[in-house]
Amino acid sequence: MVAEFVKSSGRIRFRNVTKRYGDQAVVDDLNLSIEPGEFFSLLGPSGSGKTTTLMMLAGFATPDAGHVMLDDTDISYMSPQQRNLGMVFQNYALFPHMSVLENVMFPLKVRKFGSKACLERAQWAIDLVRLSAFAKRLPKELSGGQQQRVALARAIVFHPKVVLMDEPLGALDKNLRYQMQMEIKELQRALDMTVVFVTHDQEEAMNMSDRIAIMNNGRIEQVGTPRDVYESPCNVFAAGFLGEANILPYAHLDSRYRQGMGMRDGDHLFIRPERVELHPVRERASAQPDPLQGRILNISFLGHIIRYQVALGERTKIYADSSNVADAHAFVVGDPVSIQWKKTSDARILQHG
């Protein structure tokens, strides 16, 4: 049955799309392309416009300006039913009085599939999410992860071009979330689906996505692969929102580092904590001839890493992550340290943007 899943396309384009609530533009002149078969995440803080963007794609909100395209069709003003997209919500939205099989069959019955086709396709989808042994159970008899699988099966059972997911893993604990991330990604690849995924969880977005759009105040700050947006953020917001980051203002840095990095007033120096090297002051590492000096303020044990907070003078603090390995130097609070990194590859100059 899997071989029958043929995705004719699934390309999505937002062209100058704006959505207002009152005087506020919650999505502001959005231009975005999502390719067929891509796992694309909309990532941003609360109020950034990511869910409104998804709702306009789903048909639950209408643009005030611009166009939403699916392949060559303008779907901006179509009803959700006309768009024929799969949807997975955070609360799963399962029918409590229906069994797993009945829940998964429901989209097919609405689309007037025959009884035999309904049963075959529903069994295919249930097998795909490994719930065959639970087909007769009610949602209340399932765990959170199993309910999530039912929601996934229901979203894919009618073979949509695109599946939309609105923070679908938010109610799960951390270990189960990671397991479900892997299962959703595996399913997406197996079926070559276009998936548009909304989340505020940076780690989740990086783990699952082919590309990520970082949103802020209704606009897209940056679009790129997880590696691109993590290692090469375009501005201070993108750097600070995605993962841990040291963002040091121009005014807080020693003049020799401003000059050496070619910084100007208003610039910020960006570097990830895992790229910061700490050395005892008595040692002299070779990466930089004249290292910064600091003092250990705080130490956090995070399991696989040890995070050091280091004071650079009175106004500036920097974080450094060290792998928790047996031969790592163990600093204590109060230790003086030299702080180094490879300037050209590990540190970047950013604007506010």
Residue pairs with C-beta under 8 A, 6 or more apart in sequence:
1 120
1 121
1 124
2 124
2 128
2 190
2 191
4 159
5 159
5 191
5 192
6 159
7 36
7 37
7 159
7 161
7 191
7 192
7 193
7 194
8 71
8 161
9 36
9 71
9 161
10 36
10 37
10 70
10 71
10 161
10 162
10 193
10 194
11 33
11 34
11 35
11 36
11 69
11 70
11 71
11 194
12 32
12 33
12 34
12 57
12 68
12 69
12 70
12 162
12 194
12 196
13 32
13 33
13 34
13 67
13 68
13 69
14 30
14 31
14 32
14 33
14 53
14 56
14 57
14 66
14 67
14 68
14 69
15 31
15 66
15 67
15 68
15 69
16 29
16 30
16 31
16 65
16 66
16 67
17 27
17 29
17 30
17 31
17 53
17 56
17 63
17 65
17 66
17 67
17 68
18 25
18 27
18 28
18 29
18 30
18 63
18 64
18 65
18 66
19 25
19 26
19 27
19 49
19 52
19 56
19 61
19 62
19 63
19 64
20 26
20 64
25 218
26 47
26 49
26 52
26 218
27 49
27 52
27 53
27 56
27 63
27 218
28 49
28 217
28 218
28 219
29 65
29 66
29 219
30 49
30 53
30 66
30 218
30 219
30 220
31 220
32 213
32 220
32 223
34 40
34 194
34 196
35 194
36 192
36 194
37 192
37 193
37 194
38 194
38 195
38 210
38 211
39 185
39 188
39 195
39 197
39 208
39 209
39 210
40 194
40 195
40 196
40 197
40 209
40 210
40 211
40 212
40 213
41 196
41 197
41 198
41 199
41 204
41 205
41 208
41 209
41 211
41 212
41 213
42 50
42 53
42 54
42 196
42 197
42 198
42 199
42 213
42 215
43 50
43 199
43 200
43 202
43 205
43 212
43 213
43 214
43 215
43 241
43 242
44 50
44 200
44 214
44 215
44 216
44 241
45 200
45 216
45 241
46 200
47 217
48 215
48 216
48 217
48 218
49 215
49 217
49 218
49 219
50 198
50 200
50 215
51 166
51 167
51 198
52 61
53 198
53 215
54 164
54 166
54 196
54 198
55 61
56 62
56 63
56 68
56 76
57 68
57 85
57 162
57 164
57 196
58 80
58 83
58 85
58 87
58 164
59 75
59 78
59 79
59 80
59 81
59 82
59 83
59 85
60 80
62 76
62 77
63 76
66 76
67 74
67 76
68 74
68 75
68 76
69 75
70 83
70 161
70 162
71 161
75 82
75 83
80 87
81 110
84 158
84 160
84 161
85 160
85 161
85 162
85 163
85 164
86 155
86 156
86 158
86 160
86 162
86 163
86 164
86 193
87 155
87 163
87 164
87 165
87 166
88 148
88 151
88 152
88 155
88 163
88 164
88 165
88 166
88 168
89 151
89 166
89 168
90 166
90 167
90 168
90 170
90 171
91 171
92 139
92 147
92 148
92 150
92 151
92 168
93 151
94 103
94 139
94 147
94 150
94 151
94 154
95 102
95 103
95 106
95 139
96 138
96 139
96 140
97 138
98 106
98 138
98 139
99 135
99 136
99 137
99 138
100 126
100 131
100 134
100 135
100 136
100 137
100 138
100 139
100 142
100 150
100 153
101 122
101 123
101 126
101 135
101 136
103 139
103 150
103 154
104 122
104 125
104 126
104 150
104 153
104 154
104 157
105 118
105 119
105 122
105 157
106 154
107 154
107 157
107 158
108 117
108 118
108 121
108 122
108 157
108 158
109 118
111 158
113 121
113 158
121 157
121 158
122 153
122 157
123 132
123 135
124 157
125 153
125 154
125 156
125 157
126 132
126 135
126 153
128 153
128 156
128 187
128 190
129 149
129 150
129 152
129 153
129 183
129 187
130 149
131 146
131 149
131 150
131 153
134 141
134 142
134 146
139 147
139 150
142 150
144 171
144 172
144 176
145 172
145 176
145 179
145 180
148 168
148 169
148 172
148 180
149 183
151 168
152 184
152 187
155 163
156 163
156 187
156 191
156 193
160 193
161 194
162 193
162 194
162 195
162 196
163 188
163 193
163 194
163 195
163 196
164 195
164 196
165 184
165 195
165 196
165 197
165 198
166 198
167 198
167 199
167 200
168 184
168 197
169 177
169 180
169 181
169 199
169 201
169 204
172 180
177 204
178 207
181 204
181 207
181 208
184 195
184 208
185 207
185 208
187 193
188 195
197 205
197 208
197 209
199 205
202 241
202 242
202 243
205 212
205 226
206 212
206 226
206 230
206 242
206 243
207 226
209 225
209 226
210 225
211 223
211 224
211 225
212 223
212 224
212 225
212 226
212 229
212 242
213 220
213 222
213 223
214 220
214 221
214 222
214 223
214 229
214 237
214 238
214 241
214 242
215 221
216 237
216 241
221 234
221 235
221 237
221 238
221 353
222 229
222 233
222 234
222 235
222 238
223 229
224 232
229 238
229 242
230 242
230 243
230 272
231 272
232 348
233 239
233 242
233 245
233 270
233 348
233 350
234 350
234 353
235 350
235 351
235 352
235 353
236 247
236 268
236 270
236 350
236 351
236 352
236 353
237 352
237 353
238 353
239 245
239 247
239 270
239 350
240 247
243 272
244 272
244 273
244 319
244 321
245 270
245 271
245 272
245 273
246 269
246 270
246 271
246 272
246 273
246 276
246 318
246 319
247 268
247 269
247 270
247 350
248 268
248 269
248 270
248 271
248 316
248 318
249 268
250 258
250 263
250 264
250 265
250 266
250 267
250 268
250 269
251 265
252 312
252 313
252 315
252 316
253 263
253 269
253 316
254 292
256 290
257 263
257 269
257 292
260 343
261 269
261 343
261 347
261 349
262 349
263 269
263 349
266 351
266 352
267 349
267 350
267 351
268 349
268 350
268 351
268 352
269 347
269 348
269 349
269 350
270 347
270 348
270 349
270 350
271 341
271 346
271 347
271 348
272 346
273 307
273 319
273 320
273 321
274 305
274 321
275 341
275 342
275 346
275 347
276 318
276 319
276 320
276 321
276 339
276 340
276 341
277 285
277 287
277 320
277 339
277 340
277 341
278 308
278 310
278 320
278 322
278 329
278 331
278 337
278 338
278 339
279 285
279 291
279 329
279 337
279 338
279 340
280 329
280 331
280 335
280 336
280 337
280 338
281 293
281 336
281 337
281 338
283 338
284 291
284 338
285 291
285 338
285 340
287 340
287 341
287 342
288 340
288 341
288 343
291 338
291 339
291 340
292 312
292 338
292 339
292 340
293 312
293 336
293 337
293 338
293 339
294 310
294 311
294 312
294 318
294 336
294 337
294 338
294 339
295 310
295 311
295 334
295 335
295 336
295 337
296 308
296 309
296 310
296 331
296 332
296 333
296 334
296 335
296 337
297 309
297 310
297 311
297 317
297 333
298 308
298 309
298 333
299 306
299 307
299 308
299 309
299 331
299 332
299 333
300 306
300 307
300 308
300 309
301 324
303 324
304 323
304 324
305 321
305 322
305 323
305 324
306 321
306 322
306 323
306 324
306 328
307 319
307 320
307 321
307 322
308 319
308 320
308 321
308 322
308 331
308 337
309 317
309 318
309 319
310 317
310 318
310 319
310 320
310 337
310 339
311 317
312 318
312 339
318 339
320 339
322 328
322 329
331 337
341 347
